[in-house]
């Protein structure tokens, strides 16, 4: 009998990966600013919109995959462990992109311009 994967370990791995990615993006923006390359308002606007769209698409894909998991078609063609892992991966990636979207919104609020883009 196989032991099911440790859920807490998977959550911690996904959380650590998302946190590392966000810290790398933040460090990259700090390095660009230190070298004199400031982000323009247009690039922040594109980052906000793109991260929002990608997070919605990932959330929709996760919901659709979750609904398909209850059907017979997926159960026959894909192993249950792989199907559940894909659903979990899509969900956590959607959450990570939503956090990145919020980070971009805060970056826009504290930008040097006074106009609101969120």
N, C-alpha and C positions, 0 to 999 in steps of 0.2 A: 504494500500500500504506500503510495507516494504522499509525501507531506505537502500541503498547500503552501504557496509562497507566503513569506512573512509580509503582511500588508503594511505594517509600520515601517519596515525596512524599505519597501518600495516608495512609500510616501516620503520618507527622509531622503532617499536618493533623488526623487523628482524635485523636492524642495531645494536640495543642495544644488542641483543642476540649474534650476531657475534663478536662484540667488546668485550663483557664480556668473551666469549670463548677464544678469542685471548689473552686477558690480563691474563686469568687464565693459559693458556699454557706458556706464558712468565714468569709469577710468579713461576710456577712450575719448569721451567728450571733454574731460578735464585736460587730457594731453593735447587735444586739438586747440583748446582755449589757451593753454600755456604757450603754444607755439604761434599764437596770434591768429589762428583760424577760428573765428566765431561762427556759430550757427546762425544762419539768416532766418528771418521769420517764415519765409517760404519753405525752407527745409524742415523746420519744426512743424509747420502745418501739414506737410506731406507725411511726416513720421506719425503724427497724431492720427490722421485719416487712415493711413495704411495699417497701422497697428490695430485700430478699431475694426476695420473691415476683416483683417485676418483673424482676429479673435472671434468675431461673429461667425465667420466661415468654419473655424475649428469647433465652435460650440454647436453649430448646426450639424456638422459632420459627426460629432460625438452623439448628439441626440438621435440622428438617423441610424447610426451604427447600433446604438442601444436598442432602438425599436426593432432593427433587423435581428438582433440577438435573440429576441423572443420567437422569431419565425423558424420554420423548418429548413429553409434554404441555407441559412448560415450554419446551422447546427450540423448539417450533412457535409458541407464543403470545408469548413474551418474547424480546427480543434477548439474546444471550449476555453482552454487556457489562453490560447493565442487571441481568440476573439475578445475575451475579457481584458486582456492586457492591452490590446489596441484601443478599446473603449477607455480604459484608464489613462493611457498615454494621450489620447486626444483631449480628454477632459483636463488633465493637468497642463497640457500645452496651451489650451484655451485660457486657463486661469493665468498662466505665466504671461501670455500676450496681453491680457487685460491689465495686469500689473504694469507691464511696459507701457501700455496706453496711458494709464494714470500717471506714470513717471513723466511721460512726454507732456501731458497736460500741465503738471506742476512745473516742468521746465518752461513751458510757454507762459505761465502765470508770472514766474519770477524772471522772465526775460526783460530786456531793457525797454521794450515797447510797451505802450499803455493799452493797446487794443486787445480784446479778448478773442481767442480763437477756439475755446472749448465750448 
